[in-house]
Amino acid sequence: MTDSSARPVAVFDLDNTLADTAHRQHFLQDLPRNWAGFFAAAPQDPPLAEGVTLALEQARECEIVYLTGRPERCRRDTLDWLAEQGLPEGRLHMRSNADRRPARFTKLEILRRLARDREIRFLVDDDELVCDDAERAGFAVVRARWAAKSAALEDAQEREGRT
């Protein structure tokens, strides 16, 4: 049962939704993929104006929650990056360092947990598989299509469950 007295929740992905990962895609081009380099470069991500604007607009009516496939070991860098961009404060849900399930599974699990006691206004995510599964589960979705697509990242997300 949801708490109708609480503000609804707007859920935002990070990579290629709020943060432009194009400058670090090269770490995923070769096998084995250089995940340490990929995540170490995340603090230098430029913000994506469309996503940042949407988050700031939604913060007027909603509690903002960040839901990312980044591993827990990236928490401090991620929180610092969110603050540097002037994004609203909000809970940050990250995958455990050992969790290699595809994001469509981990994110849907967290969305369902959040929806137990709060209205989810919508999820904003760039991963089409995450969006498809969230919509099938009854969640409203905004598909973040404002960043350049990366075949290497999409493959890595699905096959290796790293982001």
C-alpha positions in Angstrom: 0.0 0.0 0.0 1.4 3.4 -0.9 1.5 6.4 1.4 -0.7 9.0 -0.4 0.4 11.7 2.0 4.0 11.5 0.8 5.3 13.2 -2.3 5.5 10.9 -5.3 8.9 9.6 -6.4 10.7 10.4 -9.7 13.5 7.8 -10.3 16.5 8.8 -12.4 19.2 6.6 -13.9 22.7 8.2 -14.1 24.8 7.0 -17.0 23.6 8.4 -20.3 20.5 9.9 -18.5 22.1 12.5 -16.3 25.8 11.9 -17.0 27.4 11.7 -20.5 29.6 8.7 -20.6 30.9 9.2 -24.2 34.4 10.2 -23.0 34.9 6.9 -21.2 33.3 4.4 -23.7 36.8 3.5 -25.0 37.4 1.5 -21.8 34.7 -0.9 -23.0 35.8 -1.4 -26.6 38.3 -4.2 -26.1 38.1 -7.5 -24.3 38.6 -7.8 -21.5 36.7 -4.6 -20.7 38.5 -2.1 -18.5 35.8 -1.6 -15.9 38.2 0.0 -13.4 39.1 2.7 -15.9 35.5 3.1 -17.0 34.3 3.8 -13.4 37.4 5.8 -12.4 36.6 8.3 -15.2 33.0 8.8 -14.1 33.7 11.9 -12.0 34.7 13.7 -15.2 31.3 13.0 -16.9 29.8 16.1 -18.3 26.1 16.6 -17.3 23.4 15.9 -19.9 21.2 19.1 -19.9 18.0 17.4 -20.8 18.2 15.0 -17.9 19.4 17.6 -15.4 16.6 19.9 -16.3 14.0 17.2 -15.9 15.4 16.2 -12.5 15.3 19.9 -11.3 11.8 20.3 -12.6 10.5 17.2 -11.0 12.1 18.0 -7.7 9.5 20.7 -7.2 6.7 18.1 -6.9 8.6 14.8 -6.3 11.2 13.2 -4.1 14.1 12.4 -6.4 15.7 8.9 -6.2 18.7 7.9 -8.2 18.9 4.3 -9.4 22.1 3.2 -11.1 23.8 0.1 -12.2 27.1 1.5 -11.0 28.7 -0.6 -8.2 28.6 0.4 -4.6 32.3 1.1 -4.6 31.5 4.2 -6.8 29.2 5.8 -4.2 31.4 8.6 -3.0 32.4 9.7 -6.5 28.7 9.5 -7.6 27.4 11.5 -4.7 30.1 14.1 -5.2 29.3 14.3 -9.0 25.5 14.8 -8.2 26.3 17.6 -5.8 28.7 19.3 -8.2 26.0 19.3 -10.9 23.6 21.0 -8.5 21.2 18.0 -8.8 18.6 17.6 -6.1 19.5 15.5 -3.0 18.0 12.1 -3.0 18.5 8.5 -2.1 21.0 6.7 -4.3 20.5 3.0 -5.0 23.5 1.2 -6.4 24.2 -2.4 -7.2 26.3 -4.4 -4.8 29.9 -4.8 -5.9 29.5 -8.5 -6.7 26.0 -8.2 -8.4 26.4 -9.0 -12.2 22.8 -9.3 -13.1 21.6 -7.2 -16.0 20.3 -3.8 -15.0 16.8 -4.7 -16.1 16.6 -7.2 -13.3 18.3 -5.2 -10.5 16.5 -1.9 -11.3 13.0 -3.5 -11.6 13.6 -5.2 -8.2 14.4 -1.8 -6.6 11.4 -0.1 -8.4 9.0 -2.7 -7.0 10.5 -2.2 -3.5 10.1 1.6 -3.7 6.5 1.2 -5.0 5.4 -0.8 -1.9 5.0 2.4 0.1 5.3 5.3 -2.4 3.8 6.4 -5.7 6.4 6.2 -8.5 5.7 9.1 -10.8 8.1 7.6 -13.4 11.5 6.1 -14.2 13.9 8.0 -16.4 16.4 5.6 -18.1 18.3 5.3 -21.3 18.5 1.4 -21.3 15.7 0.2 -23.6 15.5 -3.2 -21.9 15.1 -1.6 -18.5 12.4 0.7 -19.9 10.6 -2.2 -21.6 10.6 -4.3 -18.4 9.5 -1.4 -16.2 6.6 -0.6 -18.5 5.5 -4.2 -18.6 5.5 -4.1 -14.8 3.2 -1.1 -14.9 5.6 1.8 -14.3 5.5 5.0 -16.2 8.7 5.5 -18.1 10.5 8.4 -19.7 13.1 7.1 -22.2 16.2 9.1 -22.0 17.2 9.3 -25.7 19.3 12.4 -25.5 22.8 10.8 -25.2 24.7 9.1 -28.0 24.1 5.3 -28.0 27.1 3.0 -27.4 26.8 -0.6 -28.6 29.7 -1.5 -26.3 27.9 -0.2 -23.3 24.6 -1.8 -24.2 26.3 -5.1 -24.7 28.2 -4.8 -21.5 25.1 -3.8 -19.5 23.2 -6.9 -20.7 26.0 -9.5 -20.8 28.2 -8.4 -17.9 25.8 -6.6 -15.6 28.3 -3.9 -14.7 26.4 -0.7 -15.1 
